[in-house]
């Protein structure tokens, strides 16, 4: 059995709309018909009442009624009231004057409604036949009026003639106008519902496609009117919702990826810490076990073994201190106290302290920092950062000199350059120099006692203080660390 095609939205709107409009038109047509019919009837009735009133007025003014009755007969001879009957009776019931066939006289016991009203009120009307069984006298209207002294009464009647019927009938053009109006309204309703149905169909299609396929392309075919504007606003809200969902999903994916990377980094860091700690712990244990297992060892060998164990113990302590520092920077960076630091004084103190530090390769340190160079920082962190850079250059650059200088500044920050005249590093290693425990020459690094955390501490220190740091090979040779520090202003709250 074939399924019936569903009725379109246009016809769902058109059928009830046209039915309602036709109902209104028919109701208005019937109302107008009855109104017109009543008006035409009332016009005839008013004319007849006017005749009665004029006759009584002429009587009250002692005007001879005979000429007036002749005038009435001639006046209405060629009108729709042709055939009107007017009878004037005196108080004894005798006919005084008449136009047309006299209207029968009634006794007081059998008064018709109009005469009963005229006797009581002075005037009366009635719509009836003169005699229900007398088809030859189909009077349409009866009227009666008595004089103020009660000596005469006027009785009028209008036969139901063809001319009167045509005069009182509603013009057929009214129905033509009504039919034409209904047709025009139907056509307007058709195009209106067609217009509205198109918009509803577009919205319905949009809703179905949006529910079944979130990646469909939205075509803006809506007209430029109020309904079209509403449709476009709905589509705009849908687009914003989809974009918000995409952003949420993207942020969720980024958060998951960041969490996974953090877990991976933490796992890798744990593995690296275990690996890095095993070496000095193993060496210390080896030396101590050797000393314990050989009590007969000579004093020179015992002293040398204890010295080696102390060296690795110092390396182990340095590593644990560095781990504590970098953890504090990464997890509690927002809690680091920021203060005004005289960077020239700090660099000067570092240069003076290097005399007491046993640098492995004896690299020379110079600086070119102007006086009154105040930055937002933490003295101890910046001091340790600069020491780490110098030690890193001494350990790995194979150069003879290193130094620091200002390369540029603006209203917000200073940009410094720490450089050496060593060999530099291969380009493939530059992106990893700030990774924890990353060593270009692992064997040499362990030999010289590096912890692998010096440069990560440097980077985290700069980041915590609101600056940036980059590393590049310096031409013609050597390595350059370029970093920024925020200037100290009169209002410390603006340093954030």
N, C-alpha and C positions, 0 to 999 in steps of 0.2 A: 504494500500500500504506500503510494507516494505521499510524502509529507507536503502539506500546504505551505506555500511561501508566506512568511509572516507579513502582515500589513506594514507598509512603510510608515515612518514617523509623520510624513506629510498627511497621509489619509487618516492616521490616528488623531491628528489635530483638526483636519478639514471636516470630517463627518460631524463630530459634536459641535464644532464652531458654526457650521452652516445650519445644523438643526436648531441651535439656539437662536441664530439670527433670523431664520425663517419663522420660528415661534414668535419672536419679537415683532417681526413685520406683520404676521397674520393677526396678532393681538392688536397692533396699532391700526391695521386695516379695518378690523371689526369695530374697534372703538370709533374710528373716523366715519365708518359707514353708519353706525347708529347715531352718531353726532349729527351727521349730515341729514339723515332721515328725520331726526327730531327737529332739526332746524327748519327743514322744509315744511314739516307738519305744523310747527309752531307759527310759521309765517302765514299759513292759511288761516289758522285759528285766530291769530291777532287781527287779520283782516276782517274776519266775521265779527269779532268782538268790537272792532272799531265801528262797524255798521250799526250794531245795536246801540253803542254809546252815542253816536251822532243822532240817531232817531230820537232817543230819550232826551238828548240835549235840545233838539229842535222843539220837541213837545214842551219841555220846561220853559222855553223862550217864546211859546205861543206862535211858533212858525207853522204855517200850513204844511202838513205832511204829504199831501198829494203830489206837489211838484218834486219834493225830495225823493219820494218813492219812484217817480218816473225817471229821475236822474240816476238812481241806483240801477234801475233796470237797464238803461242805456249804457251806463258806465261799465258794467260788468258783462255786457253782451258779447264782446270780443276778447274776453280774458279767460284765464283758467277757471274763474268763478262763474262762467256762463252756465246758467241753469239754477242759480242760487234762488232760494225761496225765503221770502220774508213775509211774515204775517203779524199784524198788529190787532190785538184784541182789547176790548174795554173791560171794565171790572165786572160786567155782567156776562162776559164771555162771548160777546158778539164781535165778529170780524169787522174791523174798521178799514184797514188797508192791507193790500198784499202785493207781492211781486212773485210771479210764477204761481204754481199750484199752491193753494192755501194749505198750511200745515194743520192737521186735525186739532180740534180743541179738546182738551182733557178736562175731566171733572176733578173736583177737589179730592175725591176718594182714590183717584187713579192717576196722580200726577207723575210724569216722567222725571228723572233725576234733575235735569236742568231747570225745569219749572219749580220743582221743590226747593232747589237752592235759590232760585230767583225770588220765590215767595218769602224765604227766610232771610236771605242776605242781599237781595237786590239784583244778583246776577248769578248765572250758572251755566255750565257747559257739560257736554257728554259726548262720548264716542260710541255710537251704537247704530243699529239699524232701526228704522222706525217701527218695523214689525218683523220679527224673526222669520215669519212665514210669508211675508210679502216680498218676493224677490223682485217685483217691479219698482219698489221704492227702497233701493239700497242706500239710504242716507248715510253719509260719512260722518257728519258733524252736526250736533244740535247746540244752539245757544239761546239763552233767554235772558231778558233784562226787564225789570219793572221800573216804572217812574217813581219819583220820590213820594208822590201823593198816593200811589197804589192804584190809580184809576186805569192805567193801561199797562200792557206788557208786550214786549217785542219778542217774537219767536222766530229764529233763523235756522235754516238747515241747508246743507250742501250735498247734493247727490254725489255718489261715487262714480263720476264720469271718467271717460278715457283720457280726456285732456288733463283732468285733475290728477289721475294716476300717473301720467307721464311727468307732470310738473313736480309731483312729490317723490318720484323715483330718483335714486342716486345716479349721478352721471356715470356711464360706463367707462369714461376716461379714467376715473379713479382706479378701477381694476387694472387698466393698462399701465398706469403709473406704478401701481403696487407690484405688478409682475415685472416691469422693467427694473424697478428698484431692487427687487429680489434677485434678478439675474445679475445686476451690477455688483450687488453685495457678494453673491456667490463667486463671481470672477475675482473680486478683490480678495475674498477669503482664500480662494485657491492659490493665488500667487503669494499671499502672505504666509500661508501654511507651507507652501513650497519653499519659501525663503527660510522660515523658521526650521522646517524639517531638515533642510540641508545642514544648518548649524548643529542641530541635535544629532544628526547622523555622523557628522564629523567628530563631535565630542564622543559619541558612542564608540566609533571606530578607534579613536585615540585611547579611550579607556580600555577597550579589549586588547589593543596592541601593547599598551603599557603593562597590562596584567600578565600577558603571555610572553612578551619579549622586551626586556629592559634596555636592550641595545638598539632598538629601532630608531630610525631617523624621523624626527618630527617635522612634518610639512605644515607650514603656516598658510592654510588656504582659507582662513576665516575672513569674512567681510569686515570692512572698516566701519563698524557701527557699535552700539552698546553691547549687543550680544557677542559680537566678534571680539570686542575688548575684554569682556568677561572671560571668553574662551582663551584668549591669549594670556590673561592673568593666571588662569588655571594651569596652562602649559608652563608659564614662567615659574609658578610655584612648584610644579612637578620637576622642572629642570633643576631648580635650586635644591630640591630634596634629593634628587639623584646625585648632584654634585656634592652635597653634604655627605651622602652615604659613601660616595667614592673617596672623599677626603677622610671620612672616619675609617673606612676599610684600609686606605693607604697608611694612615697614622697607626692603625692597629698592626698592619704588616711591619711598619717601621719599628714599632715598639717591640713586636715579637723578635724582629731581627736584632734589635739592640740588646734585648734580653739574651738572645742566643749568643750574640757576640760577647756580651759581658760574661756569660757563663763560660764561653770558650776561652776568653782572655783570663778569667779567674782560674780555670783549669790549667791553662798553659802556664800562668804565673805560678800556680802551686807546684806544677811539675818542674818549672825552672828553679823555684826556690829550693825544692827538694834536691834537685841536681846540683845547684850551686853550694848548698850547705853540706852535701855529702863530701865534697872534696876537702874543705878545711877540717871538717870533723874527722874524716877518715885519716887525713894526714896527722892531725893531733893525736888521734887514738893510736896510730901506728908508732909514732915517736914515743908516746908514754908507755905503750905495751913493750916496746923494745927496751926501754930503760928498766921497766919492772921485771922483764924476763932475763935481763943480764945484769945482775948486781955487781958482777966483777968488772963491768965496763970502766975503762979509764976515765979520769975526770975530764979530759979534753973532749972526748966523744960525748960524755954525758952533758957537758955544758953546751956543745954544739947542737945536740938533739933538743935540749930544753929551749934553746934560742929559736930553732926552727918551729917548735910547737908554739912558742909565744908569737912568732910572726903570723902564723896561720890563725891563732886565736885573735890577734889584732884585726886581721882581715875579716874574720867571722863577726867580730864586734862591729866593725865598720859597715858590713853588709846589713846586720840587724838594725843599726842606726839609720842607714839609708832606707831600708824597708819601712821603718817607722815614720821617717820623714815623708816619703812619697805617699804612704797611706793616709797620713794626716792631711796632706795637700789635696788629695783626690776626694776624700770623704768628708773633710771638714774645712774645705777652702773658704766657705762663707764665714766661718768663725775666726779666720786669721785676722789679727789686729792690724789695721792700716794706720800708718803714722807718717809724719813728714821726715823724710830722710835726705840728708845732705849727701848727694851721690859723690861729689868730689871728695869729701872727707872720707866716705866709705872706701872709695877706690884707693885713696892715699893710705889708709890703714891697712888695706889688703897688701899693697906693695911693700909696706914696712914689715908686715907679718911674714912675708915670703922668705925673709932672711932666716926665720926660725923653722921654716918647713924644709925638710930634706927632699927636694925635688929630684926625681930619679935621673933626669937628663940635664938638670941645671938650666932650664930655659929661662930667658930674661923677659921680664914683664915691664912694659911702659904704658903710660896713659896720657890722654889729652882731654881732660874734662874741665870745663870752665868753673870758676868759683860761683857760688850761689846757684848751683844746679840742684834744685829741690824737686824730689819726686814723691809720689804716693807709693809707699811700700812698707816693708817690714825689715828692719835693719838686719836681723839675724838671718832671715831667708835670703836677702840679697847678698849678704856677705858670703853665705855658704854657696850660693849660685856662682858667684864670681870665682871662688876658690875651686869649685868643680870644673869650670871652664879652663882655668889655668892648669889644673892637674891633668885634665883630659888632653890639652895641647902638649904638655910635657910628656905624657905617656905615649901618645899616638901620632903626633904630627911629624916627628923626626926633624923638627926645625929648631932654630936657635932663639927665635924671638916671638913674642906674642904681645898683644896690647889691646886697648879699648879706647874708643873715641866717639864723639858725637858726629853723625853724618848729616842729620837734618832735624828740624823741629818745626812745630806749628803752635797754634794757640792752645792745643789740648795736650800734646805729648812730645817727648824726646824720642829720637830713634838713634840707637847706639850700634856700633860695630865692634865685635870682638874677633880678632884675626890672628893668624900665625903665618909664618913663612915656611911651613913644612911642605909635605908632599901632597896634601889634600887626600881625597878618597875617590874611588871610582863612582861614577854617576849612579850605578845600580844600588849602591849602599846609602845614598843620601836620604831617601824616604824612610829608612829604618834606623837612623842614628838615634832617634828619641825613643825607640822601643826598649823595653826592659830587657836587660841581660843580653842585648844585641852586641856582638863583637865581630869586627872585621877579621881579626887574627885572634882566635880564641886561645890558642896556645900561648901567644905572647902576652895577652891580656891577663891571663891567670899568673903568668910568670912575674909580671910587674905588680900584681896585687890589686887590679881593678875589680870593683864589685859589679860593674855592668848597670849601675843605677844612677850614675852621675848625671848624664845628659837627660834622662827622664825627669830627674829632680829639677834640673834647670828649666825645662819646658813647663812643668807644672807650677813652678814658682812664678814664671812670667804670666801664665794664664790666670792664676789666682789673683794676681795684682792688676788684671784687666788689660794686659798688653798682648803682644804676639811675638813669635820668634820664628825665624827661617834660617836655613843653613844652605850654603852654596860653596862651590869651589871658587877661590879667589884668584884672579889673574894677576900676575903670570903663574903664581904658585901659592899653595897654602889653602887654608879653610877659613870661611867667614861665617860667624853667627850674627845675624842682624835681628835686634829685638827692640821693642818699644816699652816705655814706662810713662805713665800719666804724670803730667805736671801737677805740682801742689799749688792750689789757689788759696785765697783768703777764706773761702767757705768750704770746709772739708766735706760737707754733705753733697757737694757737687762732684766729688771724685768717683762716685759709684758709677 
